[in-house]
């Protein structure tokens, strides 16, 4: 059996299950915990990009791996990127269709991230948001990481945002720890920062005590994700 191929099929089936079973609006920003997580991630990313002299994104060619409906690509436009300089790929055709409605001039493809459709060194910035936590097969993780490195320019940057700890209530996603990230991207300069208050805490606190929730997410041991910059030497 081609386990890499079977893991891609499992991931696609899991995405379809979530689309069927997760209630509409569950991840909406109208829910305080979701808004808290997004704004925290956004601030952490902008902070890291600024330190790396990559913010704003004017003149940067950017690819988002696992781009979904284009949420972060649209954010990149607000950060200065030109829509014609944006690209994205996702396993799910319905997500790409939605992204194309919002970004008709971007280069958006349906496909798997272990075989990216762009030439070597195509992008200044390649991003991934919550992709690796869904990949269980180490060979597939390595293939996706290798493709991301291939399409980013020398001296360019991979933007990492993913779960860093396991969720005992969700067996369909695995945390990716710092040592594994470094092994996936050998020879790169890697900066990681813990971010996003643990969702169970955020859901209990953010609606009534927003300021407290923001203060708590400054404590790394209460955060469940890594935001990172991986610079290709």
C-alpha positions, 0 to 999 in steps of 0.5 A: 500500500502507498501509505502516503497516498492513503493518508491523503485520502484519509485527510480528504475524508476527514475534511468532508466529515468536518464539513458535514458534521461541524455546525455552521458558524462554529468557527465564526469570528462572532464567537469571542474565542475564535476572534481571540485566536485569530487576532492573537495569531495575526499579531504574532505573525505580523510581529515575526514578519516585521522582525524579519523585514518582511512586513508589509508584503508589497512586492512579495510573491506568496503561496498558501499551502492548504489555503482553504477558502482563502482566509489568510490570502485575503489577510495578506492582501490587507498586509500589502500583497498584490492579488496577482502575486498570490497563489494557493493550493487545497485538497478540497475543490469546494474550498478553492471555488470559494477562494476564487470568488474572492480572489479571481486573479490569484493562482489557485489550484486543487491538489495535494501539497506533496506535489506542488505545481510551481517551479523552484524558487517561485515565492518569497513567502510560503505559508501553512496554517493548520496543515501539518497537524492533520498529517499522520504519515511522517513520509507525507509530512517530509514530502510536503515540507520538502515541496515548500522548501523547493518553491520558496526562494533562497533567503525566502521564508516559510510562515508556520502556524500549527498546533503544538500539542495534542488535543485529547478530545480530537484524535484526528489532529496531532500536535507538531513539536519544535523538534519535529519542525526543525527535523522537517526543515534542516539547514533552515533558521527557525524562530518559533513562538507559542501562541493562541490561548488553549481553546477550552480556556478561551471559550470559558473566559473570552466572552466575559473577560476579554482583557484577562483572556488576552493577558493569559495568552501571553503565558506560553504554557497556556498556549496550544500553537506555534507561530514561526518563521523558517528562513531558507538559507 
